[in-house]
Amino acid sequence: MLRISQIRLRPGEPVRGLRGRIARMLKENESEIQNVKIVKESIDARNKMDLRFVYTADFDVKNPERILRKARKLHANVTPAPDNAYAAPLSGYEGTDRYDGPRPVVIGTGPCGMFAGLVLAEAGLKPLILERGKPVEERSRDVEHFWETGELDAGSNVQFGEGGAGTFSDGKLTTGISDPRIAKVNEEFVEAGASDTILYRHMPHIGTDVLREVVKRIRQKTESLGGTICFGRKVTGLRTGQGRLTGLELEDGSVLDCSCAVLAAGNSARDTFEMLYASGIGMIAKPFSAGVRIEHPQELINYAQYGEVNDSEGRLSAATYKLSFHCRDSGRGVYTFCMCPGGYVIAAASEAGGEVTNGMSRFARDGANANSALLVSVSPEDCVRETGEDHPLAGMIFQRQLERAAFELGGGSYYAPAETVGHFLGHPDTAPSVEPTYRPGVRWASVRDCLPSFITDSMEEALPQMARRLRGFDLDGAVMTAVETRSSSPVRILRDEDMQSVSLRGLYPCGEGAGYAGGIMSSAVDGIKAAEKIIEKLAEQK
Ligand SMILES: Cc1cc2nc3c(=O)[nH]c(=O)nc-3n(C[C@H](O)[C@H](O)[C@H](O)COP(=O)(O)OP(=O)(O)OC[C@H]3O[C@@H](n4cnc5c(N)ncnc54)[C@H](O)[C@@H]3O)c2cc1C
């Protein structure tokens, strides 16, 4: 196949015209161009008067050498299509039931654990996957109950349960990493029911409505390949001998013999962090961020990004944005994160007495509001100062402190403190321009009362500056909902180049909670890498 890039279509031009466009770019008959497959789609909105969709596509021709020579003369961007097929290392047990060695264990069914489990199952190694929460169907009911009533189930919520933290999300798959395993993750998601647009969109997303079905189907596939998934199984302790993992203690008092475990517990597993720290597992504090969710009318964001565009084909989806700013004096970074177009601000708590926000969207991204986290960088030194604790878990304690302050300010029933941007910036009579989407509800307050001044001062400085890049971002009636604390892990669990804990052989700390990923895609990729290491080790020992 060949690959051609820089095919530019107007929003009104149908995508089915791509084949003809490629033929014209190469001065060929349309019949010469076969099997056109879009591999990348992005929007060039730099000139709002002339907004374009930009495509890269693969296609077949009878004589690729001739077309490559011709493309060079025509200055068309055509290259041989790279082969991105993913291949895991071989265990020798693929597709068989023969493996009867110790079963590798995976702790957690978030993106990291889910993909580690799947790849181990594909290798025929019959992984045992332990998840503290519930299957997604039951979990969804618990989460809905919490959003309706404010009654939190600390064992089954937006952070804990099948699919991990990303299940109630926008399912954005954007990532800063570049890795051949990304193709594997995307293909598995599509096979499990995600839209195939995730294979080529510049900013792909699955949507929470689709994700709930996707994680269930990946579970079923893993089971069909010999994996076992056990829900309601929280790992509460480690058994060790001569620097090696020998077993896992479970909450029900049982002990599981285990010499190899992928630890993919996510960044909300605070009791697990505490257990690991008390067990002497090497870890350090790492920087993270904290702030609020900010909510605008989606129409305002669409107008700021697209202008008055003719979208007769209805191909433009709700617009997104990504903003960042460096505070002049403090040098602190302020940035928007996890933007959810047409989405909802959600209650994402997992601890009694602590209130947390996050965001999600359905695949259609058809809600009236846009939301995004507005975050300020927090260093390990900030955490020591704010908590008076000087150890690797100080960041976790600081997060908890903020969540408790927000809980109190919200009235103590998981209502979130919320404030208009105008009020926050000193215009007391500002009315909200959006209906806040956070459930069970918001309580109007000053978010300064639950966040330290180094965070609120930074947000105050950044808001008008960000509005210079995205008109209306500092809209007086935009709503800020506190607090957003779980955007990344406050610790890193140290591991060697083999991905094993520096303190304990056989324990593979992975994913976001261990401090090696930030988001669905990078967590999934980290999980696959750990599975590969385990497969390679086993193949060596054979
Ligand atoms: C509401 C929300 C929206 C988000 N939106 C996006 C988005 O659009 N795009 C994106 O890229 N990222 C998003 N994220 C972040 C993303 O979900 C995480 O980066 C990702 O899920 C991390 O994957 P993980 O597998 O490392 O950990 P997690 O997904 O946190 O999974 C950890 C799992 O381990 C289980 N567990 C924890 N402790 C134990 C234990 N002791 N024993 C057994 N099981 C245990 C937990 O129950 C959980 O299921 C969002 C997060 C949230 C909360």
The ligand as a Gaussian input file, in Angstrom:
#p B3LYP/6-31G(d) Opt

LIG

0 1
 C      -13.814000      10.604000      35.334000
 C      -12.499000      10.388000      34.633000
 C      -12.374000      10.753000      33.305000
 C      -11.179000      10.509000      32.633000
 N      -11.104000      10.801000      31.301000
 C      -10.046000      10.413000      30.592000
 C      -10.008000      10.533000      29.183000
 O      -10.965000      10.979000      28.539000
 N       -8.875000      10.138000      28.542000
 C       -7.791000       9.627000      29.208000
 O       -6.785000       9.284000      28.565000
 N       -7.802000       9.507000      30.539000
 C       -8.895000       9.862000      31.236000
 N       -8.913000       9.692000      32.600000
 C       -7.730000       9.135000      33.240000
 C       -7.677000       7.628000      32.977000
 O       -8.885000       7.063000      33.315000
 C       -6.519000       7.003000      33.754000
 O       -5.327000       7.586000      33.302000
 C       -6.447000       5.508000      33.535000
 O       -7.666000       4.885000      33.819000
 C       -5.346000       4.901000      34.394000
 O       -5.303000       3.533000      34.127000
 P       -4.748000       2.469000      35.164000
 O       -5.131000       1.155000      34.627000
 O       -3.328000       2.768000      35.417000
 O       -5.516000       2.748000      36.539000
 P       -7.070000       2.793000      36.872000
 O       -7.864000       3.037000      35.646000
 O       -7.227000       3.736000      37.991000
 O       -7.424000       1.323000      37.330000
 C       -6.976000       0.781000      38.536000
 C       -7.878000      -0.373000      38.913000
 O       -7.284000      -1.091000      39.985000
 C       -8.272000      -1.417000      40.933000
 N       -7.592000      -1.549000      42.235000
 C       -7.024000      -0.554000      42.957000
 N       -6.446000      -1.048000      44.060000
 C       -6.635000      -2.376000      44.039000
 C       -6.282000      -3.417000      44.919000
 N       -5.586000      -3.169000      46.036000
 N       -6.679000      -4.675000      44.614000
 C       -7.402000      -4.938000      43.484000
 N       -7.764000      -3.967000      42.617000
 C       -7.377000      -2.705000      42.878000
 C       -9.243000      -0.250000      40.873000
 O      -10.522000      -0.623000      41.350000
 C       -9.240000       0.083000      39.392000
 O      -10.236000      -0.609000      38.694000
 C      -10.087000       9.935000      33.317000
 C      -10.200000       9.614000      34.664000
 C      -11.388000       9.823000      35.326000
 C      -11.509000       9.463000      36.774000

